[in-house]
Amino acid sequence: MKTEQKLRFLIAINPASGGTDKSDWKTDIDTFFENSPHTVDFLELDGKTDDKRLKAYIKDKNPSRVVAVGGDG
């Protein structure tokens, strides 16, 4: 039997991009991973200290994957 690898995802959300509300993204992502063995953490970007905060988070938590949500294209 194959064992599914447990991954830790960091979801970086840019709430200001594109001028549209991103509040449902977190709910939708939580729902998607609800019955999953994976861990999901969120980091809401502020457009000012993102580089330092993102690097510090990655160093501290060591996520398996980093996913960006939002963006202007």
All heavy atoms as a GROMACS GRO file, in nm:
protein
  573
    1MET      N    1   0.085  -0.118   0.000
    1MET     CA    2   0.000   0.000   0.000
    1MET      C    3   0.089   0.125   0.000
    1MET      O    4   0.184   0.135   0.077
    1MET     CB    5  -0.091  -0.001   0.123
    1MET     CG    6  -0.178   0.120   0.130
    1MET     SD    7  -0.315   0.111   0.247
    1MET     CE    8  -0.235   0.101   0.403
    2LYS      N    9   0.056   0.220  -0.085
    2LYS     CA   10   0.133   0.343  -0.097
    2LYS      C   11   0.087   0.442   0.010
    2LYS      O   12  -0.031   0.468   0.025
    2LYS     CB   13   0.113   0.402  -0.236
    2LYS     CG   14   0.199   0.521  -0.264
    2LYS     CD   15   0.181   0.568  -0.407
    2LYS     CE   16   0.267   0.688  -0.434
    2LYS     NZ   17   0.251   0.736  -0.570
    3THR      N   18   0.183   0.500   0.083
    3THR     CA   19   0.152   0.599   0.185
    3THR      C   20   0.163   0.738   0.124
    3THR      O   21   0.263   0.770   0.058
    3THR     CB   22   0.251   0.588   0.303
    3THR    OG1   23   0.246   0.455   0.353
    3THR    CG2   24   0.216   0.685   0.412
    4GLU      N   25   0.060   0.819   0.144
    4GLU     CA   26   0.059   0.954   0.090
    4GLU      C   27   0.152   1.043   0.172
    4GLU      O   28   0.148   1.042   0.295
    4GLU     CB   29  -0.083   1.012   0.093
    4GLU     CG   30  -0.095   1.143   0.021
    4GLU     CD   31  -0.239   1.189   0.008
    4GLU    OE1   32  -0.330   1.114   0.045
    4GLU    OE2   33  -0.258   1.301  -0.039
    5GLN      N   34   0.237   1.118   0.103
    5GLN     CA   35   0.329   1.208   0.169
    5GLN      C   36   0.253   1.328   0.227
    5GLN      O   37   0.172   1.388   0.158
    5GLN     CB   38   0.434   1.256   0.070
    5GLN     CG   39   0.537   1.348   0.130
    5GLN     CD   40   0.638   1.398   0.028
    5GLN    OE1   41   0.622   1.378  -0.091
    5GLN    NE2   42   0.739   1.464   0.074
    6LYS      N   43   0.281   1.360   0.352
    6LYS     CA   44   0.218   1.477   0.415
    6LYS      C   45   0.304   1.599   0.383
    6LYS      O   46   0.423   1.602   0.412
    6LYS     CB   47   0.207   1.457   0.565
    6LYS     CG   48   0.112   1.346   0.602
    6LYS     CD   49   0.103   1.330   0.752
    6LYS     CE   50   0.011   1.214   0.784
    6LYS     NZ   51  -0.006   1.195   0.928
    7LEU      N   52   0.241   1.697   0.323
    7LEU     CA   53   0.310   1.819   0.285
    7LEU      C   54   0.262   1.936   0.369
    7LEU      O   55   0.150   1.938   0.418
    7LEU     CB   56   0.284   1.851   0.137
    7LEU     CG   57   0.326   1.745   0.036
    7LEU    CD1   58   0.282   1.785  -0.104
    7LEU    CD2   59   0.476   1.723   0.040
    8ARG      N   60   0.351   2.034   0.384
    8ARG     CA   61   0.315   2.159   0.451
    8ARG      C   62   0.315   2.269   0.344
    8ARG      O   63   0.417   2.296   0.282
    8ARG     CB   64   0.415   2.192   0.561
    8ARG     CG   65   0.384   2.321   0.632
    8ARG     CD   66   0.487   2.353   0.741
    8ARG     NE   67   0.425   2.443   0.834
    8ARG     CZ   68   0.394   2.411   0.959
    8ARG    NH1   69   0.422   2.293   1.006
    8ARG    NH2   70   0.336   2.499   1.037
    9PHE      N   71   0.198   2.329   0.324
    9PHE     CA   72   0.182   2.434   0.224
    9PHE      C   73   0.180   2.570   0.292
    9PHE      O   74   0.114   2.589   0.394
    9PHE     CB   75   0.049   2.418   0.149
    9PHE     CG   76   0.046   2.303   0.054
    9PHE    CD1   77   0.013   2.176   0.098
    9PHE    CD2   78   0.076   2.322  -0.080
    9PHE    CE1   79   0.010   2.069   0.010
    9PHE    CE2   80   0.072   2.216  -0.169
    9PHE     CZ   81   0.040   2.090  -0.123
   10LEU      N   82   0.251   2.665   0.234
   10LEU     CA   83   0.239   2.805   0.273
   10LEU      C   84   0.165   2.874   0.160
   10LEU      O   85   0.211   2.874   0.046
   10LEU     CB   86   0.375   2.870   0.293
   10LEU     CG   87   0.374   3.023   0.306
   10LEU    CD1   88   0.287   3.068   0.423
   10LEU    CD2   89   0.513   3.079   0.316
   11ILE      N   90   0.051   2.932   0.192
   11ILE     CA   91  -0.028   3.006   0.095
   11ILE      C   92  -0.006   3.155   0.124
   11ILE      O   93  -0.048   3.206   0.228
   11ILE     CB   94  -0.178   2.972   0.105
   11ILE    CG1   95  -0.202   2.820   0.106
   11ILE    CG2   96  -0.255   3.042  -0.006
   11ILE    CD1   97  -0.166   2.749  -0.020
   12ALA      N   98   0.062   3.224   0.034
   12ALA     CA   99   0.087   3.367   0.048
   12ALA      C  100  -0.022   3.440  -0.028
   12ALA      O  101  -0.034   3.425  -0.150
   12ALA     CB  102   0.225   3.402  -0.006
   13ILE      N  103  -0.102   3.516   0.043
   13ILE     CA  104  -0.216   3.585  -0.017
   13ILE      C  105  -0.188   3.734  -0.028
   13ILE      O  106  -0.152   3.799   0.069
   13ILE     CB  107  -0.344   3.563   0.065
   13ILE    CG1  108  -0.377   3.412   0.072
   13ILE    CG2  109  -0.462   3.640   0.007
   13ILE    CD1  110  -0.497   3.379   0.158
   14ASN      N  111  -0.206   3.787  -0.149
   14ASN     CA  112  -0.192   3.929  -0.174
   14ASN      C  113  -0.332   3.990  -0.181
   14ASN      O  114  -0.395   3.986  -0.286
   14ASN     CB  115  -0.114   3.953  -0.303
   14ASN     CG  116  -0.088   4.099  -0.328
   14ASN    OD1  117  -0.137   4.185  -0.257
   14ASN    ND2  118  -0.010   4.127  -0.430
   15PRO      N  119  -0.382   4.045  -0.069
   15PRO     CA  120  -0.520   4.094  -0.066
   15PRO      C  121  -0.544   4.221  -0.147
   15PRO      O  122  -0.658   4.249  -0.183
   15PRO     CB  123  -0.544   4.119   0.082
   15PRO     CG  124  -0.410   4.150   0.137
   15PRO     CD  125  -0.313   4.066   0.058
   16ALA      N  126  -0.439   4.295  -0.179
   16ALA     CA  127  -0.457   4.422  -0.248
   16ALA      C  128  -0.449   4.411  -0.399
   16ALA      O  129  -0.483   4.504  -0.470
   16ALA     CB  130  -0.352   4.522  -0.199
   17SER      N  131  -0.404   4.300  -0.450
   17SER     CA  132  -0.382   4.289  -0.594
   17SER      C  133  -0.513   4.280  -0.670
   17SER      O  134  -0.609   4.220  -0.625
   17SER     CB  135  -0.298   4.166  -0.624
   17SER     OG  136  -0.372   4.050  -0.596
   18GLY      N  137  -0.515   4.342  -0.784
   18GLY     CA  138  -0.629   4.330  -0.874
   18GLY      C  139  -0.754   4.400  -0.828
   18GLY      O  140  -0.854   4.400  -0.898
   19GLY      N  141  -0.754   4.459  -0.710
   19GLY     CA  142  -0.870   4.534  -0.661
   19GLY      C  143  -0.990   4.449  -0.628
   19GLY      O  144  -1.101   4.500  -0.618
   20THR      N  145  -0.973   4.318  -0.613
   20THR     CA  146  -1.086   4.233  -0.578
   20THR      C  147  -1.063   4.169  -0.442
   20THR      O  148  -0.949   4.144  -0.402
   20THR     CB  149  -1.109   4.121  -0.682
   20THR    OG1  150  -0.991   4.042  -0.692
   20THR    CG2  151  -1.144   4.180  -0.818
   21ASP      N  152  -1.169   4.141  -0.372
   21ASP     CA  153  -1.164   4.082  -0.239
   21ASP      C  154  -1.112   3.939  -0.246
   21ASP      O  155  -1.156   3.860  -0.328
   21ASP     CB  156  -1.305   4.085  -0.180
   21ASP     CG  157  -1.310   4.033  -0.038
   21ASP    OD1  158  -1.204   4.028   0.028
   21ASP    OD2  159  -1.420   3.998   0.008
   22LYS      N  160  -1.017   3.906  -0.159
   22LYS     CA  161  -0.958   3.771  -0.157
   22LYS      C  162  -1.003   3.692  -0.034
   22LYS      O  163  -0.951   3.584  -0.008
   22LYS     CB  164  -0.805   3.779  -0.155
   22LYS     CG  165  -0.742   3.863  -0.263
   22LYS     CD  166  -0.760   3.805  -0.400
   22LYS     CE  167  -0.688   3.881  -0.507
   22LYS     NZ  168  -0.715   4.020  -0.521
   23SER      N  169  -1.100   3.743   0.042
   23SER     CA  170  -1.139   3.678   0.167
   23SER      C  171  -1.193   3.537   0.146
   23SER      O  172  -1.175   3.450   0.231
   23SER     CB  173  -1.239   3.763   0.244
   23SER     OG  174  -1.355   3.787   0.166
   24ASP      N  175  -1.258   3.510   0.034
   24ASP     CA  176  -1.311   3.376   0.009
   24ASP      C  177  -1.201   3.275  -0.026
   24ASP      O  178  -1.222   3.155  -0.014
   24ASP     CB  179  -1.413   3.379  -0.104
   24ASP     CG  180  -1.546   3.440  -0.061
   24ASP    OD1  181  -1.570   3.448   0.061
   24ASP    OD2  182  -1.623   3.480  -0.148
   25TRP      N  183  -1.086   3.322  -0.069
   25TRP     CA  184  -0.978   3.232  -0.106
   25TRP      C  185  -0.937   3.146   0.012
   25TRP      O  186  -0.919   3.026  -0.002
   25TRP     CB  187  -0.858   3.310  -0.158
   25TRP     CG  188  -0.878   3.367  -0.295
   25TRP    CD1  189  -0.968   3.463  -0.331
   25TRP    CD2  190  -0.809   3.332  -0.413
   25TRP    NE1  191  -0.957   3.489  -0.463
   25TRP    CE2  192  -0.860   3.410  -0.517
   25TRP    CE3  193  -0.707   3.242  -0.440
   25TRP    CZ2  194  -0.814   3.402  -0.647
   25TRP    CZ3  195  -0.660   3.234  -0.570
   25TRP    CH2  196  -0.714   3.312  -0.672
   26LYS      N  197  -0.920   3.207   0.129
   26LYS     CA  198  -0.879   3.132   0.247
   26LYS      C  199  -0.982   3.025   0.281
   26LYS      O  200  -0.947   2.909   0.306
   26LYS     CB  201  -0.855   3.224   0.366
   26LYS     CG  202  -0.804   3.149   0.487
   26LYS     CD  203  -0.778   3.242   0.604
   26LYS     CE  204  -0.723   3.171   0.724
   26LYS     NZ  205  -0.798   3.058   0.771
   27THR      N  206  -1.109   3.061   0.279
   27THR     CA  207  -1.216   2.966   0.308
   27THR      C  208  -1.216   2.853   0.207
   27THR      O  209  -1.226   2.736   0.244
   27THR     CB  210  -1.353   3.038   0.306
   27THR    OG1  211  -1.350   3.143   0.403
   27THR    CG2  212  -1.466   2.943   0.337
   28ASP      N  213  -1.204   2.886   0.080
   28ASP     CA  214  -1.203   2.785  -0.025
   28ASP      C  215  -1.083   2.692  -0.012
   28ASP      O  216  -1.094   2.570  -0.031
   28ASP     CB  217  -1.205   2.849  -0.163
   28ASP     CG  218  -1.337   2.918  -0.194
   28ASP    OD1  219  -1.437   2.890  -0.125
   28ASP    OD2  220  -1.340   2.999  -0.289
   29ILE      N  221  -0.968   2.747   0.019
   29ILE     CA  222  -0.846   2.665   0.034
   29ILE      C  223  -0.860   2.575   0.156
   29ILE      O  224  -0.826   2.455   0.151
   29ILE     CB  225  -0.721   2.755   0.043
   29ILE    CG1  226  -0.698   2.823  -0.094
   29ILE    CG2  227  -0.599   2.674   0.084
   29ILE    CD1  228  -0.599   2.937  -0.091
   30ASP      N  229  -0.908   2.629   0.268
   30ASP     CA  230  -0.932   2.547   0.388
   30ASP      C  231  -1.027   2.432   0.356
   30ASP      O  232  -1.004   2.318   0.398
   30ASP     CB  233  -0.990   2.632   0.501
   30ASP     CG  234  -0.883   2.706   0.580
   30ASP    OD1  235  -0.767   2.662   0.582
   30ASP    OD2  236  -0.918   2.809   0.642
   31THR      N  237  -1.133   2.461   0.284
   31THR     CA  238  -1.231   2.358   0.247
   31THR      C  239  -1.166   2.251   0.158
   31THR      O  240  -1.188   2.132   0.178
   31THR     CB  241  -1.351   2.421   0.175
   31THR    OG1  242  -1.413   2.515   0.263
   31THR    CG2  243  -1.452   2.315   0.134
   32PHE      N  244  -1.084   2.292   0.063
   32PHE     CA  245  -1.018   2.199  -0.027
   32PHE      C  246  -0.930   2.101   0.051
   32PHE      O  247  -0.926   1.982   0.021
   32PHE     CB  248  -0.934   2.275  -0.130
   32PHE     CG  249  -0.861   2.186  -0.226
   32PHE    CD1  250  -0.926   2.136  -0.337
   32PHE    CD2  251  -0.729   2.153  -0.204
   32PHE    CE1  252  -0.860   2.053  -0.427
   32PHE    CE2  253  -0.662   2.070  -0.293
   32PHE     CZ  254  -0.726   2.020  -0.404
   33PHE      N  255  -0.858   2.150   0.152
   33PHE     CA  256  -0.764   2.067   0.228
   33PHE      C  257  -0.827   2.003   0.352
   33PHE      O  258  -0.758   1.934   0.426
   33PHE     CB  259  -0.643   2.150   0.270
   33PHE     CG  260  -0.546   2.174   0.158
   33PHE    CD1  261  -0.546   2.293   0.088
   33PHE    CD2  262  -0.453   2.077   0.123
   33PHE    CE1  263  -0.455   2.315  -0.015
   33PHE    CE2  264  -0.363   2.097   0.020
   33PHE     CZ  265  -0.364   2.217  -0.049
   34GLU      N  266  -0.956   2.023   0.372
   34GLU     CA  267  -1.024   1.978   0.494
   34GLU      C  268  -1.002   1.830   0.526
   34GLU      O  269  -0.976   1.795   0.640
   34GLU     CB  270  -1.174   2.007   0.479
   34GLU     CG  271  -1.253   1.993   0.604
   34GLU     CD  272  -1.394   2.046   0.582
   34GLU    OE1  273  -1.466   1.991   0.496
   34GLU    OE2  274  -1.429   2.144   0.650
   35ASN      N  275  -1.013   1.744   0.430
   35ASN     CA  276  -0.997   1.600   0.453
   35ASN      C  277  -0.864   1.549   0.399
   35ASN      O  278  -0.852   1.433   0.361
   35ASN     CB  279  -1.113   1.524   0.388
   35ASN     CG  280  -1.244   1.559   0.454
   35ASN    OD1  281  -1.255   1.560   0.576
   35ASN    ND2  282  -1.344   1.590   0.373
   36SER      N  283  -0.767   1.636   0.400
   36SER     CA  284  -0.636   1.605   0.346
   36SER      C  285  -0.537   1.582   0.461
   36SER      O  286  -0.552   1.639   0.569
   36SER     CB  287  -0.590   1.724   0.262
   36SER     OG  288  -0.454   1.715   0.233
   37PRO      N  289  -0.434   1.503   0.438
   37PRO     CA  290  -0.332   1.485   0.542
   37PRO      C  291  -0.235   1.603   0.549
   37PRO      O  292  -0.152   1.611   0.638
   37PRO     CB  293  -0.259   1.358   0.496
   37PRO     CG  294  -0.272   1.361   0.348
   37PRO     CD  295  -0.409   1.420   0.322
   38HIS      N  296  -0.248   1.696   0.457
   38HIS     CA  297  -0.154   1.807   0.446
   38HIS      C  298  -0.186   1.921   0.544
   38HIS      O  299  -0.299   1.937   0.586
   38HIS     CB  300  -0.152   1.860   0.303
   38HIS     CG  301  -0.133   1.753   0.201
   38HIS    ND1  302  -0.023   1.671   0.198
   38HIS    CD2  303  -0.213   1.711   0.100
   38HIS    CE1  304  -0.035   1.584   0.098
   38HIS    NE2  305  -0.150   1.607   0.038
   39THR      N  306  -0.084   1.999   0.574
   39THR     CA  307  -0.097   2.116   0.659
   39THR      C  308  -0.095   2.240   0.570
   39THR      O  309  -0.014   2.249   0.478
   39THR     CB  310   0.021   2.124   0.759
   39THR    OG1  311   0.024   2.005   0.835
   39THR    CG2  312   0.008   2.243   0.850
   40VAL      N  313  -0.183   2.336   0.602
   40VAL     CA  314  -0.190   2.459   0.525
   40VAL      C  315  -0.177   2.577   0.620
   40VAL      O  316  -0.248   2.588   0.719
   40VAL     CB  317  -0.324   2.470   0.448
   40VAL    CG1  318  -0.329   2.599   0.369
   40VAL    CG2  319  -0.342   2.352   0.356
   41ASP      N  320  -0.082   2.666   0.590
   41ASP     CA  321  -0.063   2.790   0.665
   41ASP      C  322  -0.081   2.906   0.568
   41ASP      O  323  -0.054   2.893   0.449
   41ASP     CB  324   0.077   2.796   0.726
   41ASP     CG  325   0.102   2.684   0.825
   41ASP    OD1  326   0.017   2.661   0.913
   41ASP    OD2  327   0.206   2.618   0.814
   42PHE      N  328  -0.125   3.019   0.622
   42PHE     CA  329  -0.149   3.137   0.540
   42PHE      C  330  -0.061   3.253   0.585
   42PHE      O  331  -0.038   3.270   0.705
   42PHE     CB  332  -0.295   3.181   0.550
   42PHE     CG  333  -0.390   3.080   0.491
   42PHE    CD1  334  -0.447   2.982   0.570
   42PHE    CD2  335  -0.422   3.083   0.357
   42PHE    CE1  336  -0.534   2.888   0.517
   42PHE    CE2  337  -0.509   2.990   0.302
   42PHE     CZ  338  -0.566   2.893   0.383
   43LEU      N  339  -0.013   3.330   0.491
   43LEU     CA  340   0.060   3.452   0.518
   43LEU      C  341  -0.002   3.560   0.431
   43LEU      O  342   0.002   3.551   0.308
   43LEU     CB  343   0.209   3.436   0.485
   43LEU     CG  344   0.296   3.558   0.508
   43LEU    CD1  345   0.301   3.594   0.657
   43LEU    CD2  346   0.436   3.535   0.454
   44GLU      N  347  -0.063   3.659   0.495
   44GLU     CA  348  -0.124   3.769   0.419
   44GLU      C  349  -0.018   3.875   0.396
   44GLU      O  350   0.042   3.927   0.489
   44GLU     CB  351  -0.242   3.827   0.496
   44GLU     CG  352  -0.322   3.924   0.410
   44GLU     CD  353  -0.456   3.960   0.471
   44GLU    OE1  354  -0.533   3.866   0.499
   44GLU    OE2  355  -0.481   4.079   0.489
   45LEU      N  356   0.005   3.904   0.270
   45LEU     CA  357   0.106   4.001   0.231
   45LEU      C  358   0.056   4.143   0.252
   45LEU      O  359  -0.063   4.169   0.245
   45LEU     CB  360   0.145   3.978   0.084
   45LEU     CG  361   0.191   3.835   0.052
   45LEU    CD1  362   0.218   3.823  -0.098
   45LEU    CD2  363   0.312   3.796   0.132
   46ASP      N  364   0.151   4.235   0.277
   46ASP     CA  365   0.113   4.374   0.300
   46ASP      C  366   0.173   4.469   0.197
   46ASP      O  367   0.145   4.588   0.198
   46ASP     CB  368   0.149   4.419   0.441
   46ASP     CG  369   0.299   4.416   0.470
   46ASP    OD1  370   0.380   4.406   0.374
   46ASP    OD2  371   0.336   4.423   0.588
   47GLY      N  372   0.259   4.416   0.109
   47GLY     CA  373   0.319   4.500   0.006
   47GLY      C  374   0.434   4.584   0.054
   47GLY      O  375   0.493   4.659  -0.024
   48LYS      N  376   0.470   4.575   0.182
   48LYS     CA  377   0.576   4.658   0.237
   48LYS      C  378   0.691   4.574   0.293
   48LYS      O  379   0.807   4.607   0.272
   48LYS     CB  380   0.521   4.749   0.346
   48LYS     CG  381   0.417   4.846   0.293
   48LYS     CD  382   0.354   4.924   0.404
   48LYS     CE  383   0.241   5.010   0.344
   48LYS     NZ  384   0.157   5.067   0.445
   49THR      N  385   0.658   4.470   0.366
   49THR     CA  386   0.760   4.388   0.432
   49THR      C  387   0.755   4.243   0.386
   49THR      O  388   0.805   4.154   0.454
   49THR     CB  389   0.741   4.393   0.585
   49THR    OG1  390   0.611   4.342   0.618
   49THR    CG2  391   0.755   4.534   0.639
   50ASP      N  392   0.694   4.221   0.271
   50ASP     CA  393   0.672   4.084   0.223
   50ASP      C  394   0.801   4.003   0.209
   50ASP      O  395   0.805   3.887   0.249
   50ASP     CB  396   0.600   4.086   0.088
   50ASP     CG  397   0.464   4.151   0.097
   50ASP    OD1  398   0.405   4.153   0.206
   50ASP    OD2  399   0.417   4.201  -0.007
   51ASP      N  400   0.904   4.063   0.153
   51ASP     CA  401   1.028   3.988   0.130
   51ASP      C  402   1.087   3.938   0.261
   51ASP      O  403   1.123   3.820   0.273
   51ASP     CB  404   1.130   4.070   0.051
   51ASP     CG  405   1.166   4.202   0.117
   51ASP    OD1  406   1.087   4.253   0.200
   51ASP    OD2  407   1.274   4.256   0.085
   52LYS      N  408   1.094   4.022   0.362
   52LYS     CA  409   1.150   3.982   0.492
   52LYS      C  410   1.060   3.881   0.563
   52LYS      O  411   1.108   3.781   0.618
   52LYS     CB  412   1.171   4.104   0.581
   52LYS     CG  413   1.279   4.196   0.531
   52LYS     CD  414   1.291   4.318   0.617
   52LYS     CE  415   1.391   4.413   0.555
   52LYS     NZ  416   1.396   4.540   0.622
   53ARG      N  417   0.930   3.906   0.564
   53ARG     CA  418   0.837   3.816   0.633
   53ARG      C  419   0.832   3.680   0.567
   53ARG      O  420   0.829   3.577   0.634
   53ARG     CB  421   0.698   3.878   0.638
   53ARG     CG  422   0.692   4.000   0.731
   53ARG     CD  423   0.557   4.071   0.728
   53ARG     NE  424   0.448   3.979   0.756
   53ARG     CZ  425   0.338   3.969   0.680
   53ARG    NH1  426   0.323   4.045   0.574
   53ARG    NH2  427   0.242   3.886   0.711
   54LEU      N  428   0.831   3.678   0.434
   54LEU     CA  429   0.825   3.552   0.361
   54LEU      C  430   0.952   3.469   0.385
   54LEU      O  431   0.944   3.350   0.413
   54LEU     CB  432   0.804   3.579   0.212
   54LEU     CG  433   0.769   3.461   0.124
   54LEU    CD1  434   0.645   3.388   0.174
   54LEU    CD2  435   0.747   3.507  -0.019
   55LYS      N  436   1.066   3.532   0.375
   55LYS     CA  437   1.193   3.462   0.400
   55LYS      C  438   1.199   3.408   0.543
   55LYS      O  439   1.242   3.294   0.565
   55LYS     CB  440   1.312   3.556   0.375
   55LYS     CG  441   1.337   3.582   0.229
   55LYS     CD  442   1.451   3.680   0.212
   55LYS     CE  443   1.467   3.723   0.068
   55LYS     NZ  444   1.573   3.822   0.052
   56ALA      N  445   1.157   3.488   0.640
   56ALA     CA  446   1.159   3.444   0.780
   56ALA      C  447   1.063   3.328   0.803
   56ALA      O  448   1.097   3.232   0.874
   56ALA     CB  449   1.123   3.561   0.873
   57TYR      N  450   0.947   3.334   0.742
   57TYR     CA  451   0.849   3.226   0.758
   57TYR      C  452   0.904   3.096   0.699
   57TYR      O  453   0.895   2.990   0.761
   57TYR     CB  454   0.717   3.261   0.691
   57TYR     CG  455   0.612   3.157   0.718
   57TYR    CD1  456   0.523   3.171   0.822
   57TYR    CD2  457   0.606   3.040   0.642
   57TYR    CE1  458   0.429   3.073   0.849
   57TYR    CE2  459   0.514   2.942   0.668
   57TYR     CZ  460   0.426   2.958   0.773
   57TYR     OH  461   0.336   2.860   0.800
   58ILE      N  462   0.959   3.105   0.581
   58ILE     CA  463   1.012   2.986   0.515
   58ILE      C  464   1.127   2.926   0.597
   58ILE      O  465   1.134   2.805   0.616
   58ILE     CB  466   1.057   3.018   0.371
   58ILE    CG1  467   0.933   3.047   0.285
   58ILE    CG2  468   1.139   2.905   0.312
   58ILE    CD1  469   0.965   3.104   0.148
   59LYS      N  470   1.213   3.010   0.649
   59LYS     CA  471   1.324   2.962   0.730
   59LYS      C  472   1.274   2.896   0.858
   59LYS      O  473   1.324   2.791   0.899
   59LYS     CB  474   1.418   3.079   0.765
   59LYS     CG  475   1.540   3.037   0.841
   59LYS     CD  476   1.632   3.154   0.868
   59LYS     CE  477   1.753   3.108   0.946
   59LYS     NZ  478   1.844   3.219   0.975
   60ASP      N  479   1.174   2.955   0.922
   60ASP     CA  480   1.121   2.905   1.049
   60ASP      C  481   1.037   2.779   1.033
   60ASP      O  482   1.053   2.682   1.107
   60ASP     CB  483   1.039   3.015   1.117
   60ASP     CG  484   0.987   2.972   1.253
   60ASP    OD1  485   1.065   2.922   1.335
   60ASP    OD2  486   0.865   2.991   1.276
   61LYS      N  487   0.946   2.777   0.936
   61LYS     CA  488   0.848   2.668   0.923
   61LYS      C  489   0.885   2.563   0.819
   61LYS      O  490   0.829   2.455   0.819
   61LYS     CB  491   0.711   2.725   0.888
   61LYS     CG  492   0.656   2.824   0.989
   61LYS     CD  493   0.614   2.755   1.116
   61LYS     CE  494   0.548   2.858   1.208
   61LYS     NZ  495   0.498   2.800   1.327
   62ASN      N  496   0.976   2.597   0.727
   62ASN     CA  497   1.022   2.504   0.625
   62ASN      C  498   0.907   2.435   0.550
   62ASN      O  499   0.896   2.312   0.550
   62ASN     CB  500   1.116   2.400   0.687
   62ASN     CG  501   1.193   2.324   0.583
   62ASN    OD1  502   1.220   2.375   0.476
   62ASN    ND2  503   1.227   2.201   0.614
   63PRO      N  504   0.821   2.513   0.483
   63PRO     CA  505   0.710   2.451   0.409
   63PRO      C  506   0.760   2.368   0.292
   63PRO      O  507   0.866   2.395   0.234
   63PRO     CB  508   0.629   2.572   0.360
   63PRO     CG  509   0.728   2.682   0.351
   63PRO     CD  510   0.826   2.658   0.462
   64SER      N  511   0.682   2.266   0.257
   64SER     CA  512   0.714   2.181   0.142
   64SER      C  513   0.688   2.254   0.011
   64SER      O  514   0.758   2.234  -0.089
   64SER     CB  515   0.627   2.055   0.143
   64SER     OG  516   0.633   1.991   0.266
   65ARG      N  517   0.585   2.338   0.012
   65ARG     CA  518   0.544   2.412  -0.107
   65ARG      C  519   0.502   2.554  -0.067
   65ARG      O  520   0.443   2.573   0.038
   65ARG     CB  521   0.423   2.348  -0.176
   65ARG     CG  522   0.438   2.203  -0.211
   65ARG     CD  523   0.528   2.182  -0.332
   65ARG     NE  524   0.526   2.045  -0.381
   65ARG     CZ  525   0.605   1.948  -0.335
   65ARG    NH1  526   0.688   1.970  -0.236
   65ARG    NH2  527   0.599   1.827  -0.387
   66VAL      N  528   0.530   2.652  -0.153
   66VAL     CA  529   0.485   2.789  -0.134
   66VAL      C  530   0.397   2.823  -0.254
   66VAL      O  531   0.437   2.803  -0.368
   66VAL     CB  532   0.603   2.889  -0.126
   66VAL    CG1  533   0.551   3.032  -0.112
   66VAL    CG2  534   0.695   2.853  -0.010
   67VAL      N  535   0.276   2.871  -0.225
   67VAL     CA  536   0.178   2.902  -0.330
   67VAL      C  537   0.138   3.048  -0.317
   67VAL      O  538   0.101   3.093  -0.208
   67VAL     CB  539   0.054   2.812  -0.317
   67VAL    CG1  540  -0.048   2.844  -0.425
   67VAL    CG2  541   0.092   2.664  -0.319
   68ALA      N  542   0.144   3.122  -0.426
   68ALA     CA  543   0.102   3.262  -0.426
   68ALA      C  544  -0.042   3.272  -0.476
   68ALA      O  545  -0.077   3.212  -0.577
   68ALA     CB  546   0.194   3.344  -0.516
   69VAL      N  547  -0.122   3.348  -0.402
   69VAL     CA  548  -0.262   3.370  -0.439
   69VAL      C  549  -0.282   3.519  -0.457
   69VAL      O  550  -0.246   3.598  -0.372
   69VAL     CB  551  -0.358   3.316  -0.329
   69VAL    CG1  552  -0.501   3.349  -0.363
   69VAL    CG2  553  -0.338   3.167  -0.310
   70GLY      N  554  -0.344   3.554  -0.567
   70GLY     CA  555  -0.364   3.695  -0.599
   70GLY      C  556  -0.259   3.734  -0.702
   70GLY      O  557  -0.185   3.651  -0.752
   71GLY      N  558  -0.253   3.857  -0.733
   71GLY     CA  559  -0.159   3.905  -0.833
   71GLY      C  560  -0.236   3.970  -0.947
   71GLY      O  561  -0.351   3.942  -0.971
   72ASP      N  562  -0.168   4.056  -1.012
   72ASP     CA  563  -0.231   4.133  -1.118
   72ASP      C  564  -0.207   4.073  -1.257
   72ASP      O  565  -0.233   4.137  -1.356
   72ASP     CB  566  -0.182   4.277  -1.115
   72ASP     CG  567  -0.224   4.349  -0.989
   72ASP    OD1  568  -0.328   4.310  -0.934
   72ASP    OD2  569  -0.156   4.443  -0.947
   73GLY      N  570  -0.158   3.953  -1.260
   73GLY     CA  571  -0.141   3.887  -1.389
   73GLY      C  572   0.000   3.857  -1.418
   73GLY      O  573   0.042   3.791  -1.501
   0.00000   0.00000   0.00000
